[in-house]
Structure formats: C-alpha cells, structure tokens
Amino acid sequence: MSKIPVTIISGFLGSGKTTLLNSIIKKYSDTRFAIIENEFGDINIDAELVVGADKGNVFELSNGCICCSMNDDLYATLEELLRIRSRFDRLVVETTGIADPLTVIKAFIATPEVADNFDVDAVICVVDAPIIEELLEEQEEASRQLVMADVVIVNKVDCVTPGYLDAVKMVMSRVNPSASVFATSFGNIANVDLLDIRAFTGRQIEQSTLKYANVLPLKGLTKMGGFTAALATKALMHDIQSYAFTYTGSFDFDKFSLWMESFFYFGGSKVFRVKGILSFANRSNRMIFHSVRGAFMFEEGDAWKNGEERESRIVFIGKHIQGDEIDKALSMLLVKGDVACPKE
C-alpha cells in the first residue's frame, strides 16, 4: 500500500489555520481526510470547528504542544491511523499556534516506522497579515514557522493596504526564498493548489535549492525605508539566517557524510534545514541532499551530461550560522584538484 500523504499546517495563534483547513476540506471534497488537531490547553476547541470531515477521522491532541510534550500521543495517534487506513486518503496536521514545525516534520521523516508509512507532502504556514510586524518582533516561533514552510499563505489581506501587502509578500519571499507565497482573505484558496506539492521529493528540493541563487539578502531590504524596511528589520531580530554556497568540482561522499554527522552532532541544533544539489566523485548522477534538524537523506537526481561542469549548491537555514566556518570545512571535502567557489 502506498504511503499516506501528510500536510502540516502551521501559523501563529489566530492566523486562520482552522479556516484554511476547512477551505481545504471544502475544495477537495472528493478526498477523504484524516485530521490531527492540536490545541495548547485542556480542551481542543478547534476540533469542534472542523467542518466537512468525517468526525471519526478527527483526532484531538490537547493539553500540550505537538512539537514537544505530545510526541508520545502523536505516535499513538499515527498507529491508530494505520489501523483505520482504509477510511481516508490523506492526513492533515494542524499544529498549535506556538508549535515549532521543525520537530513535527522530523517526527515524520526521522522515525523509520513512521517514514515507511507517511510521506510529508508540504508544510503550509498561515501568516496574519495585519499583525505580522508585531509577531516577528515579539515571537520567535513566528519566524521559525516561516522559514520551515514550503507554502506561505498571507491571510486577512482585506485588512491591509495594497502597499503594505506588497511589503509583506516581499519580506516573506526573502525570509524563505524557496517557499511559494499566496495572498488570501478568509482562507480562500480557490485559485491555490495545496495538495500534491511533493515538497520533500528530490525534484522539488532541487528546484527550491536553485531558488536561492541571486536572491536579495534580507538585510538589503532594511535600507529601503517604509513598511518593507520595518518588516525586514523585525524578521532579522531572531538571527535566523540562510546561507547558500556553490562549489565547482565533486565532494568525497564518505568524507561529506561523516562531516555532516559530526556537524549535526556537535552544533547542528541551531541548523533547522539543509538542502542541496551535490556532485560526488565516481558517481554519474546528481545527489539531492535534505536534512531536517540532523536527520538527513540522499536521493539520486538526474545524470551529469558528458562534458558538463559539475557544480554543487547547498543551503543552510538556521540561527547564528557560522557561514565562513561551514564554507571552509566544505571546501576541504572536495576531491583533490577541485576548486571551491563559494557564493553567499
């Protein structure tokens, strides 16, 4: 039996996550959804607000945040879902507003028995447009939710001016260059496709990695003035950064793997996500690399063409990243005779 596609919905408190969930259920009315609702409290009010789904397929995780204290309950719920596999086609996880989606993603990709049965399709972050400035200034979770998203839904745009919306969308695209950004009101996604994104497949990781090329750094936006400068400044406050490096030549596969294991073991807790398109010596195909908080994987990509210059691109997203040190270490992993040409 094929794996169960999983959509993870994040976003700060009041951003419109449940409204978006209801819109997804309504739009894809022929799809049978299983829903995991997480509420930071004793009673899960949000579960009662889910409309259109089979109530027998709605699971409530209350009195804790799914990204930290609720992992045991999450795994128990996933086991129950496997027992009723014939009743649904897809799983949607709506996290609590203060959740770090990084840990939720890792639960699905780093645990073999879970990864064998579930497949993360995409992480969607819902942004509350009228108060995004305040959230970026006061809540680090809001920044983390943004950088981990594959799709950003800027919601409640009916409450902001067109100029302010343009600034929000620009900053969102700089905070997370690989994400698709859409503007909505009341969670209306009539013209937005949110299923079958396959963001964690090699092909999509390769495309999202390439998006980092020639992206204007977020710090550059702080000089523009107005709403854009204010938003960019607040987005930078929590020191979440992305570094993209390009190298000509090929890496040594064993050395690269060993260095990555050591990197994540000793200092990787501050690195949220790593993705790359890599060339390895004695391998005829590109290798797609993907990591979520230390759990990493390789997937074979397209073959290198005869005479084609081999080039590797790798992106690190996290907090207080030491870009120069990473660049120096990666340069040493290239096979002898290859030259590193880092770009940030």
VOBA-1610 file (N, C-alpha, C; in pm, whole numbers, padded with zeros to 5 digits, always signed):
BEGIN
Met+00085-00120+00000Met+00000+00000+00000Met+00088+00125+00000Ser+00050+00228-00076Ser+00130+00349-00088Ser+00130+00427+00044Lys+00230+00515+00057Lys+00240+00596+00177Lys+00126+00697+00185Ile+00098+00740+00307Ile-00009+00837+00331Ile+00049+00978+00318Pro-00001+01061+00225Pro+00049+01200+00214Pro+00008+01282+00337Val+00100+01364+00383Val+00076+01444+00504Val+00097+01592+00473Thr-00002+01674+00509Thr+00009+01819+00500Thr+00013+01874+00642Ile+00115+01954+00673Ile+00130+02014+00805Ile+00097+02162+00795Ile+00000+02207+00874Ile-00041+02348+00874Ile+00012+02414+01002Ser+00093+02518+00985Ser+00144+02595+01099Ser+00099+02739+01085Gly+00135+02820+01182Gly+00094+02960+01182Gly+00063+03003+01323Phe+00090+03128+01353Phe+00074+03172+01491Phe-00074+03179+01529Leu-00097+03193+01659Leu-00233+03196+01713Leu-00319+03299+01641Gly-00437+03257+01596Gly-00531+03349+01533Gly-00505+03382+01388Ser-00409+03315+01326Ser-00375+03349+01188Ser-00478+03298+01088Gly-00555+03197+01126Gly-00657+03143+01036Gly-00630+03001+00991Lys-00560+02923+01074Lys-00525+02785+01035Lys-00648+02697+01017Thr-00741+02704+01113Thr-00860+02619+01103Thr-00948+02662+00988Thr-00955+02792+00962Thr-01030+02841+00846Thr-00970+02785+00717Leu-00837+02786+00709Leu-00770+02729+00592Leu-00797+02580+00581Leu-00791+02509+00693Leu-00821+02365+00693Leu-00960+02338+00638Asn-01058+02415+00683Asn-01194+02397+00632Asn-01202+02426+00483Ser-01125+02524+00437Ser-01124+02556+00294Ser-01065+02440+00213Ile-00962+02377+00268Ile-00901+02261+00201Ile-01001+02147+00191Ile-01069+02119+00300Ile-01168+02010+00300Ile-01279+02039+00200Lys-01324+02164+00194Lys-01431+02202+00101Lys-01385+02195-00043Lys-01264+02246-00070Lys-01216+02249-00209Lys-01193+02109-00262Tyr-01134+02023-00181Tyr-01104+01886-00225Tyr-01207+01792-00165Ser-01331+01813-00204Ser-01444+01740-00144Ser-01442+01591-00176Asp-01373+01551-00279Asp-01365+01409-00314Asp-01255+01335-00239Thr-01177+01409-00162Thr-01067+01349-00085Thr-01113+01321+00057Arg-01081+01203+00105Arg-01114+01167+00243Arg-00995+01203+00333Phe-01019+01296+00425Phe-00911+01345+00510Phe-00919+01285+00649Ala-00803+01255+00704Ala-00789+01234+00848Ala-00724+01361+00902Ile-00768+01407+01018Ile-00722+01534+01073Ile-00666+01511+01213Ile-00548+01566+01239Ile-00495+01572+01375Ile-00497+01718+01416Glu-00573+01747+01521Glu-00586+01883+01574Glu-00511+01893+01705Asn-00427+01994+01717Asn-00351+02013+01840Asn-00385+02147+01900Glu-00420+02147+02029Glu-00454+02271+02098Glu-00374+02278+02227Phe-00319+02396+02257Phe-00239+02414+02378Phe-00333+02445+02494Gly-00399+02342+02543Gly-00495+02358+02652Gly-00566+02227+02680Asp-00647+02225+02784Asp-00715+02102+02824Asp-00825+02063+02727Ile-00886+02159+02660Ile-00998+02132+02572Ile-00965+02181+02433Asn-00982+02094+02334Asn-00948+02130+02197Asn-01070+02188+02127Ile-01084+02320+02136Ile-01198+02387+02073Ile-01190+02377+01922Asp-01068+02385+01868Asp-01052+02385+01722Asp-01112+02262+01657Ala-01105+02148+01723Ala-01158+02024+01664Ala-01307+02036+01636Glu-01377+02113+01721Glu-01520+02132+01700Glu-01549+02226+01583Leu-01446+02298+01539Leu-01466+02394+01431Leu-01434+02336+01294Val-01385+02212+01290Val-01357+02147+01162Val-01488+02107+01097Val-01509+02155+00975Val-01636+02134+00905Val-01614+02047+00782Gly-01701+01947+00765Gly-01699+01870+00642Gly-01619+01743+00648Ala-01539+01722+00751Ala-01461+01599+00763Ala-01539+01496+00842Asp-01513+01369+00816Asp-01569+01260+00895Asp-01518+01275+01038Lys-01610+01298+01133Lys-01568+01323+01270Lys-01492+01205+01329Gly-01514+01086+01275Gly-01439+00971+01321Gly-01294+00974+01278Asn-01264+01063+01185Asn-01127+01077+01136Asn-01057+01201+01191Val-01119+01268+01289Val-01059+01385+01351Val-01005+01346+01489Phe-00875+01362+01506Phe-00809+01323+01631Phe-00761+01446+01704Glu-00788+01453+01834Glu-00755+01569+01914Glu-00635+01539+02005Leu-00538+01628+02001Leu-00425+01622+02094Leu-00427+01750+02174Ser-00470+01742+02299Ser-00488+01862+02382Ser-00386+01866+02496Asn-00386+01980+02566Asn-00304+01999+02685Asn-00155+01984+02659Gly-00111+02041+02550Gly+00032+02039+02521Gly+00059+02072+02376Cys+00183+02105+02346Cys+00220+02138+02210Cys+00273+02015+02140Ile+00223+01988+02022Ile+00257+01866+01950Ile+00406+01857+01920Cys+00475+01971+01919Cys+00617+01971+01882Cys+00708+01936+02000Cys+00653+01928+02121Cys+00742+01898+02233Cys+00685+01788+02321Ser+00585+01820+02404Ser+00540+01724+02504Ser+00443+01619+02450Met+00399+01634+02326Met+00293+01546+02277Met+00343+01437+02183Asn+00474+01417+02172Asn+00523+01321+02076Asn+00470+01180+02098Asp+00461+01136+02224Asp+00410+01002+02251Asp+00266+00989+02204Asp+00185+01092+02233Asp+00046+01089+02188Asp+00038+01094+02036Leu+00128+01170+01974Leu+00130+01176+01828Leu+00157+01039+01769Tyr+00258+00971+01819Tyr+00291+00839+01765Tyr+00177+00740+01788Ala+00111+00749+01904Ala-00002+00661+01930Ala-00116+00688+01831Thr-00136+00816+01800Thr-00240+00853+01704Thr-00206+00803+01565Leu-00080+00812+01527Leu-00038+00763+01395Leu-00057+00611+01385Glu-00031+00541+01494Glu-00055+00396+01494Glu-00204+00367+01475Glu-00289+00447+01541Glu-00433+00429+01524Glu-00476+00458+01381Leu-00416+00560+01320Leu-00449+00593+01182Leu-00413+00478+01088Leu-00304+00411+01115Leu-00266+00297+01030Leu-00368+00183+01042Arg-00428+00174+01159Arg-00529+00068+01178Arg-00657+00097+01100Ile-00685+00225+01076Ile-00806+00261+01002Ile-00771+00317+00863Arg-00661+00269+00810Arg-00605+00322+00684Arg-00708+00326+00572Ser-00799+00235+00566Ser-00894+00228+00454Ser-00997+00340+00458Arg-01003+00417+00566Arg-01107+00518+00582Arg-01067+00657+00530Phe-00941+00675+00493Phe-00901+00808+00449Phe-00790+00799+00345Asp-00771+00912+00274Asp-00670+00920+00168Asp-00548+01002+00209Arg-00570+01104+00292Arg-00464+01198+00329Arg-00476+01236+00475Leu-00364+01278+00530Leu-00360+01327+00668Leu-00323+01475+00668Val-00397+01554+00747Val-00364+01695+00769Val-00338+01713+00918Val-00225+01772+00952Val-00191+01800+01091Val-00195+01951+01110Glu-00287+01998+01194Glu-00291+02140+01228Glu-00223+02158+01363Thr-00109+02224+01364Thr-00033+02241+01487Thr-00088+02357+01568Thr-00056+02358+01695Thr-00093+02471+01779Thr-00016+02595+01735Gly-00066+02711+01768Gly-00007+02835+01718Gly+00134+02863+01765Ile+00178+02795+01872Ile+00313+02820+01922Ile+00408+02707+01886Ala+00365+02617+01799Ala+00446+02499+01766Ala+00563+02534+01675Asp+00673+02464+01696Asp+00786+02468+01604Asp+00766+02353+01505Pro+00734+02382+01379Pro+00704+02275+01284Pro+00824+02184+01256Leu+00944+02231+01291Leu+01064+02154+01265Leu+01056+02016+01332Thr+01015+02013+01458Thr+01008+01888+01532Thr+00897+01799+01478Val+00788+01859+01433Val+00678+01780+01376Val+00723+01714+01246Ile+00793+01790+01163Ile+00844+01733+01038Ile+00938+01617+01068Lys+01027+01638+01164Lys+01124+01534+01197Lys+01055+01407+01243Ala+00945+01421+01314Ala+00872+01302+01360Ala+00828+01214+01243Phe+00802+01277+01129Phe+00754+01202+01013Phe+00866+01148+00925Ile+00983+01210+00928Ile+01088+01168+00835Ile+01205+01096+00903Ala+01218+01110+01036Ala+01334+01054+01104Ala+01304+00925+01178Thr+01178+00890+01194Thr+01140+00766+01261Thr+01105+00662+01156Pro+01185+00556+01142Pro+01166+00462+01031Pro+01025+00407+01018Glu+00964+00365+01130Glu+00831+00306+01121Glu+00726+00408+01077Val+00750+00536+01105Val+00659+00642+01058Val+00689+00675+00913Ala+00817+00694+00881Ala+00857+00729+00744Ala+00819+00621+00643Asp+00810+00498+00687Asp+00773+00389+00597Asp+00625+00395+00556Asn+00545+00469+00635Asn+00401+00470+00610Asn+00344+00609+00579Phe+00418+00714+00616Phe+00370+00850+00593Phe+00473+00927+00511Asp+00424+01018+00428Asp+00511+01095+00339Asp+00470+01242+00346Val+00557+01329+00400Val+00524+01471+00412Val+00511+01531+00272Asp+00394+01584+00242Asp+00369+01646+00112Asp+00413+01792+00113Ala+00379+01864+00219Ala+00416+02006+00228Ala+00389+02059+00368Val+00462+02165+00403Val+00437+02241+00525Val+00382+02376+00483Ile+00264+02410+00533Ile+00197+02535+00497Ile+00196+02626+00620Cys+00242+02749+00603Cys+00240+02846+00713Cys+00139+02955+00681Val+00046+02978+00774Val-00054+03083+00758Val-00005+03208+00833Val+00002+03320+00762Val+00052+03445+00818Val-00063+03542+00840Asp-00069+03601+00957Asp-00171+03701+00991Asp-00120+03837+00943Ala-00162+03877+00822Ala-00104+03997+00760Ala-00111+04122+00846Pro-00224+04155+00911Pro-00230+04282+00984Pro-00133+04293+01101Ile-00091+04180+01160Ile-00006+04189+01279Ile+00128+04120+01260Ile+00168+04094+01136Ile+00294+04022+01115Ile+00414+04099+01168Glu+00408+04232+01164Glu+00518+04311+01220Glu+00538+04279+01368Glu+00428+04284+01444Glu+00436+04258+01587Glu+00481+04116+01616Leu+00433+04020+01537Leu+00471+03880+01559Leu+00620+03858+01537Leu+00674+03915+01430Leu+00815+03897+01402Leu+00902+03964+01508Glu+00849+04068+01569Glu+00925+04139+01672Glu+00920+04066+01806Glu+00806+04004+01837Glu+00784+03952+01972Glu+00791+03800+01982Gln+00768+03728+01874Gln+00753+03583+01881Gln+00851+03512+01788Glu+00950+03448+01846Glu+01047+03376+01764Glu+00980+03261+01688Glu+00875+03202+01747Glu+00807+03092+01680Glu+00754+03132+01544Ala+00711+03259+01531Ala+00658+03306+01403Ala+00765+03299+01294Ser+00888+03336+01328Ser+00998+03330+01231Ser+01029+03185+01195Arg+01031+03097+01294Arg+01061+02956+01268Arg+00954+02894+01179Gln+00829+02928+01204Gln+00722+02875+01120Gln+00739+02919+00976Leu+00783+03041+00957Leu+00802+03092+00822Leu+00916+03022+00748Val+01031+03007+00814Val+01146+02952+00744Val+01130+02804+00712Met+01040+02735+00782Met+01022+02593+00757Met+00912+02563+00656Ala+00843+02665+00608Ala+00727+02643+00521Ala+00768+02618+00376Asp+00690+02535+00311Asp+00700+02517+00166Asp+00603+02609+00094Val+00493+02643+00163Val+00393+02736+00110Val+00358+02835+00221Val+00358+02965+00189Val+00318+03068+00284Val+00187+03128+00237Ile+00085+03121+00322Ile-00045+03182+00294Ile-00056+03310+00375Val-00047+03425+00308Val-00063+03554+00375Val-00212+03582+00383Asn-00268+03566+00502Asn-00413+03570+00521Asn-00459+03707+00572Lys-00588+03733+00561Lys-00653+03857+00607Lys-00604+03979+00530Val-00578+03962+00401Val-00525+04074+00323Val-00630+04181+00300Asp-00756+04150+00327Asp-00861+04250+00316Asp-00848+04357+00425Cys-00763+04331+00524Cys-00746+04423+00636Cys-00622+04511+00624Val-00550+04500+00511Val-00428+04581+00495Val-00432+04653+00361Thr-00350+04755+00348Thr-00344+04830+00222Thr-00263+04754+00118Pro-00284+04781-00011Pro-00205+04713-00116Pro-00055+04732-00099Gly-00012+04851-00058Gly+00131+04876-00040Gly+00190+04793+00072Tyr+00114+04784+00181Tyr+00160+04704+00294Tyr+00167+04557+00254Leu+00068+04510+00179Leu+00067+04370+00134Leu+00188+04341+00047Asp+00221+04433-00042Asp+00340+04413-00127Asp+00466+04399-00042Ala+00476+04481+00064Ala+00592+04473+00152Ala+00596+04341+00225Val+00480+04295+00274Val+00473+04167+00344Val+00516+04053+00253Lys+00463+04050+00132Lys+00496+03942+00038Lys+00644+03945+00002Met+00701+04065-00013Met+00842+04075-00046Met+00929+04019+00066Val+00896+04057+00191Val+00975+04009+00303Val+00958+03859+00322Met+00836+03809+00302Met+00814+03664+00314Met+00902+03587+00215Ser+00914+03641+00095Ser+00994+03574-00007Ser+01142+03582+00022Arg+01183+03677+00107Arg+01324+03687+00145Arg+01353+03603+00269Val+01257+03600+00363Val+01272+03514+00480Val+01286+03369+00438Asn+01207+03329+00338Asn+01210+03191+00289Asn+01201+03191+00137Pro+01314+03206+00068Pro+01312+03218-00078Pro+01257+03096-00150Ser+01261+02979-00087Ser+01218+02858-00157Ser+01068+02834-00146Ala+00997+02912-00065Ala+00854+02891-00046Ala+00772+02964-00152Ser+00657+02908-00184Ser+00558+02978-00267Ser+00472+03064-00176Val+00447+03189-00216Val+00373+03284-00132Val+00243+03321-00201Phe+00130+03309-00128Phe-00002+03343-00183Phe-00076+03432-00085Ala-00152+03527-00137Ala-00232+03618-00055Ala-00378+03574-00056Thr-00441+03572+00063Thr-00580+03529+00073Thr-00656+03613+00176Ser-00787+03602+00170Ser-00875+03653+00274Ser-00968+03541+00315Phe-00990+03527+00445Phe-01079+03423+00498Phe-01036+03283+00452Gly-00907+03264+00430Gly-00857+03133+00391Gly-00904+03086+00256Asn-00941+03177+00169Asn-00993+03139+00037Asn-00879+03092-00053Ile-00883+02966-00090Ile-00776+02908-00173Ile-00831+02857-00305Ala-00934+02921-00356Ala-00997+02876-00481Ala-00897+02866-00595Asn-00799+02956-00597Asn-00702+02957-00707Asn-00563+02910-00664Val-00556+02839-00552Val-00429+02791-00500Val-00435+02640-00482Asp-00340+02568-00536Asp-00333+02422-00517Asp-00244+02392-00399Leu-00299+02320-00301Leu-00225+02291-00180Leu-00203+02142-00157Leu-00245+02058-00251Leu-00219+01915-00241Leu-00126+01871-00352Asp-00059+01760-00329Asp+00036+01704-00427Asp+00149+01800-00460Ile+00197+01872-00361Ile+00311+01962-00380Ile+00441+01884-00383Arg+00447+01776-00305Arg+00563+01685-00302Arg+00692+01761-00271Ala+00685+01847-00171Ala+00797+01935-00140Ala+00921+01861-00090Phe+00904+01740-00041Phe+01016+01666+00015Phe+01072+01563-00081Thr+01032+01570-00206Thr+01090+01481-00307Thr+01217+01545-00362Gly+01302+01461-00420Gly+01428+01511-00474Gly+01410+01621-00576Arg+01313+01606-00663Arg+01290+01704-00769Arg+01254+01841-00710Gln+01164+01844-00613Gln+01123+01971-00555Gln+01233+02033-00470Ile+01309+01950-00400Ile+01420+02001-00321Ile+01524+02065-00413Glu+01547+02000-00528Glu+01641+02055-00625Glu+01594+02191-00674Gln+01465+02203-00709Gln+01413+02329-00759Gln+01416+02439-00652Ser+01381+02403-00529Ser+01381+02504-00422Ser+01522+02550-00389Thr+01620+02459-00401Thr+01759+02498-00378Thr+01804+02599-00481Leu+01764+02579-00606Leu+01804+02671-00712Leu+01743+02809-00693Lys+01631+02818-00621Lys+01567+02947-00598Lys+01655+03041-00516Tyr+01749+02985-00443Tyr+01833+03070-00359Tyr+01936+03148-00438Ala+01954+03116-00564Ala+02052+03188-00645Ala+02003+03331-00670Asn+02091+03427-00651Asn+02065+03567-00683Asn+01948+03627-00606Val+01925+03579-00484Val+01820+03635-00401Val+01876+03753-00322Leu+01804+03865-00324Leu+01847+03982-00247Leu+01846+03949-00099Pro+01958+03965-00027Pro+01960+03934+00116Pro+01857+04017+00192Leu+01803+03959+00297Leu+01702+04028+00377Leu+01759+04158+00434Lys+01888+04155+00472Lys+01946+04276+00530Lys+01949+04390+00429Gly+01948+04359+00300Gly+01945+04463+00198Gly+01814+04538+00197Leu+01706+04471+00240Leu+01574+04535+00240Leu+01560+04637+00352Thr+01648+04627+00455Thr+01636+04721+00566Thr+01674+04862+00526Lys+01731+04880+00408Lys+01771+05013+00362Lys+01666+05077+00271Met+01555+05006+00248Met+01457+05056+00152Met+01363+05159+00210Gly+01346+05156+00343Gly+01255+05251+00405Gly+01112+05201+00407Gly+01029+05266+00489Gly+00886+05233+00493Gly+00857+05098+00553Phe+00740+05042+00512Phe+00696+04914+00566Phe+00797+04803+00540Thr+00854+04802+00420Thr+00947+04695+00383Thr+01066+04693+00478Ala+01124+04809+00506Ala+01239+04816+00596Ala+01201+04771+00736Ala+01084+04816+00784Ala+01042+04780+00919Ala+01021+04629+00932Leu+00955+04569+00833Leu+00931+04425+00837Leu+01062+04348+00828Ala+01150+04389+00739Ala+01277+04319+00722Ala+01360+04326+00850Thr+01359+04442+00915Thr+01434+04458+01039Thr+01382+04362+01146Lys+01251+04352+01157Lys+01194+04264+01258Lys+01213+04117+01224Ala+01214+04085+01096Ala+01239+03946+01055Ala+01381+03904+01089Leu+01472+04001+01096Leu+01613+03971+01125Leu+01641+03963+01275Met+01545+04002+01358Met+01572+04018+01501Met+01612+03888+01569His+01561+03774+01521His+01589+03648+01589His+01709+03576+01530Asp+01785+03644+01445Asp+01910+03590+01392Asp+01891+03463+01310Ile+01774+03445+01252Ile+01754+03332+01162Ile+01809+03371+01026Gln+01897+03287+00974Gln+01968+03321+00851Gln+01961+03205+00752Ser+01992+03236+00628Ser+02013+03131+00528Ser+02141+03163+00453Tyr+02223+03062+00436Tyr+02348+03074+00361Tyr+02345+02975+00246Ala+02373+03024+00126Ala+02380+02938+00009Ala+02523+02938-00045Phe+02578+02820-00068Phe+02714+02805-00117Phe+02714+02728-00249Thr+02805+02766-00337Thr+02823+02696-00464Thr+02969+02653-00477Tyr+02990+02530-00519Tyr+03125+02476-00535Tyr+03138+02408-00670Thr+03247+02433-00738Thr+03277+02356-00858Thr+03355+02231-00818Gly+03343+02126-00900Gly+03409+02001-00867Gly+03317+01907-00792Ser+03374+01804-00731Ser+03295+01699-00666Ser+03344+01675-00523Phe+03250+01641-00438Phe+03282+01605-00300Phe+03317+01457-00290Asp+03389+01424-00184Asp+03410+01285-00147Asp+03290+01241-00064Phe+03219+01140-00110Phe+03092+01102-00047Phe+03112+01062+00099Asp+03210+00977+00127Asp+03231+00929+00264Asp+03269+01043+00357Lys+03358+01131+00311Lys+03400+01244+00395Lys+03284+01340+00419Phe+03205+01364+00314Phe+03090+01454+00327Phe+02990+01399+00429Ser+02958+01271+00418Ser+02861+01210+00510Ser+02911+01214+00653Leu+03040+01182+00672Leu+03097+01182+00806Leu+03099+01323+00864Trp+03133+01423+00780Trp+03135+01561+00829Trp+02994+01605+00869Met+02894+01571+00789Met+02756+01609+00822Met+02711+01546+00954Glu+02745+01419+00976Glu+02709+01355+01103Glu+02772+01428+01221Ser+02901+01461+01206Ser+02971+01532+01312Ser+02915+01673+01331Phe+02886+01741+01221Phe+02833+01878+01227Phe+02701+01882+01303Phe+02610+01791+01272Phe+02481+01790+01339Phe+02494+01744+01484Tyr+02587+01656+01511Tyr+02603+01605+01647Tyr+02653+01714+01741Phe+02752+01791+01695Phe+02816+01888+01784Phe+02753+02027+01779Gly+02694+02065+01666Gly+02642+02201+01661Gly+02521+02220+01574Gly+02462+02109+01532Gly+02352+02118+01437Gly+02219+02156+01495Ser+02210+02169+01630Ser+02081+02201+01691Ser+02031+02339+01649Lys+02124+02425+01604Lys+02086+02560+01561Lys+02060+02567+01410Val+02079+02454+01343Val+02053+02449+01199Val+01920+02378+01177Phe+01825+02450+01120Phe+01691+02395+01105Phe+01679+02305+00983Arg+01737+02349+00874Arg+01717+02276+00749Arg+01839+02295+00659Val+01876+02188+00590Val+01983+02194+00491Val+01932+02122+00366Lys+01956+02181+00251Lys+01917+02116+00126Lys+02022+02149+00020Gly+02043+02055-00071Gly+02145+02079-00170Gly+02137+01988-00290Ile+02204+02031-00397Ile+02223+01953-00520Ile+02373+01931-00528Leu+02417+01807-00516Leu+02558+01780-00495Leu+02617+01689-00602Ser+02745+01713-00629Ser+02822+01624-00715Ser+02921+01547-00628Phe+02923+01414-00644Phe+03018+01330-00572Phe+03107+01258-00671Ala+03232+01247-00635Ala+03329+01179-00721Ala+03286+01035-00745Asn+03308+00988-00866Asn+03279+00850-00905Asn+03130+00817-00904Arg+03047+00920-00911Arg+02902+00899-00920Arg+02851+00973-01043Ser+02775+00904-01124Ser+02733+00961-01252Ser+02609+01049-01242Asn+02541+01047-01128Asn+02419+01126-01111Asn+02434+01232-01003Arg+02359+01338-01018Arg+02348+01436-00910Arg+02288+01366-00788Met+02323+01415-00670Met+02263+01364-00548Met+02190+01480-00479Ile+02066+01457-00443Ile+01986+01557-00374Ile+01998+01531-00224Phe+02041+01631-00151Phe+02063+01618-00006Phe+01957+01699+00067His+01903+01640+00174His+01800+01710+00250His+01813+01673+00397Ser+01807+01773+00484Ser+01816+01749+00628Ser+01717+01836+00703Val+01654+01777+00803Val+01569+01849+00897Val+01621+01818+01037Arg+01682+01917+01098Arg+01738+01908+01233Arg+01815+01778+01255Gly+01913+01754+01172Gly+02004+01644+01195Gly+01970+01514+01127Ala+01845+01494+01092Ala+01806+01374+01018Ala+01823+01405+00870Phe+01918+01336+00804Phe+01943+01370+00664Phe+01932+01249+00574Met+01911+01278+00445Met+01893+01171+00347Met+01947+01216+00213Phe+01980+01119+00131Phe+02024+01142-00006Phe+01924+01079-00102Glu+01905+01145-00216Glu+01822+01088-00322Glu+01890+01114-00456Glu+01889+01014-00541Glu+01957+01027-00670Glu+01878+01117-00763Gly+01949+01211-00829Gly+01887+01301-00924Gly+01923+01265-01067Asp+01917+01364-01155Asp+01948+01341-01296Asp+02097+01314-01316Ala+02128+01247-01426Ala+02267+01217-01458Ala+02339+01342-01506Trp+02469+01351-01474Trp+02551+01457-01528Trp+02579+01428-01675Lys+02572+01530-01758Lys+02597+01511-01900Lys+02747+01506-01927Asn+02784+01439-02035Asn+02924+01434-02074Asn+02977+01575-02101Gly+03088+01608-02040Gly+03147+01740-02060Gly+03086+01850-01977Glu+02980+01823-01904Glu+02914+01925-01820Glu+02999+01955-01696Glu+03017+02083-01667Glu+03090+02119-01546Glu+03007+02085-01424Arg+03066+02011-01335Arg+02994+01970-01215Arg+02997+02083-01111Glu+02881+02111-01055Glu+02868+02220-00959Glu+02772+02176-00848Ser+02810+02202-00726Ser+02725+02169-00611Ser+02672+02296-00547Arg+02545+02291-00509Arg+02483+02403-00437Arg+02422+02348-00309Ile+02446+02417-00199Ile+02393+02371-00072Ile+02350+02491+00012Val+02234+02480+00077Val+02174+02589+00153Val+02158+02545+00299Phe+02202+02631+00392Phe+02185+02609+00535Phe+02088+02715+00588Ile+01987+02673+00663Ile+01891+02765+00723Ile+01891+02741+00873Gly+01914+02846+00951Gly+01916+02827+01096Gly+01946+02955+01170Lys+01995+02940+01293Lys+02016+03053+01382Lys+02164+03060+01419His+02221+03179+01408His+02362+03201+01442His+02452+03107+01362Ile+02428+03096+01234Ile+02509+03009+01149Ile+02644+03075+01121Gln+02749+02996+01136Gln+02884+03045+01107Gln+02919+03012+00962Gly+02880+03100+00872Gly+02893+03073+00730Gly+03036+03050+00686Asp+03129+03130+00736Asp+03269+03117+00695Asp+03327+02982+00737Glu+03292+02938+00857Glu+03343+02810+00906Glu+03287+02693+00825Ile+03158+02700+00792Ile+03098+02593+00711Ile+03161+02590+00574Asp+03180+02707+00515Asp+03241+02713+00381Asp+03382+02652+00382Lys+03460+02687+00482Lys+03597+02635+00491Lys+03597+02484+00505Ala+03507+02432+00589Ala+03502+02287+00610Ala+03457+02214+00483Leu+03354+02266+00416Leu+03305+02200+00295Leu+03411+02203+00184Ser+03485+02311+00176Ser+03588+02321+00074Ser+03692+02210+00089Met+03717+02170+00211Met+03816+02066+00237Met+03764+01927+00202Leu+03634+01915+00179Leu+03575+01785+00147Leu+03573+01756-00002Leu+03612+01855-00082Leu+03621+01833-00226Leu+03738+01741-00258Val+03723+01660-00362Val+03832+01570-00400Val+03949+01654-00448Lys+04066+01601-00433Lys+04189+01674-00464Lys+04189+01725-00607Gly+04224+01852-00621Gly+04231+01912-00754Gly+04110+01995-00788Asp+03997+01979-00710Asp+03878+02061-00734Asp+03887+02190-00656Val+03829+02294-00709Val+03839+02427-00650Val+03701+02472-00603Ala+03696+02527-00485Ala+03568+02576-00430Ala+03546+02720-00470Cys+03424+02750-00509Cys+03387+02888-00546Cys+03263+02925-00469Pro+03277+02960-00339Pro+03158+02987-00260Pro+03090+03116-00299Lys+02959+03113-00294Lys+02878+03233-00316Lys+02777+03241-00204Glu+02756+03359-00150Glu+02656+03376-00042Glu+02554+03478-00089
//
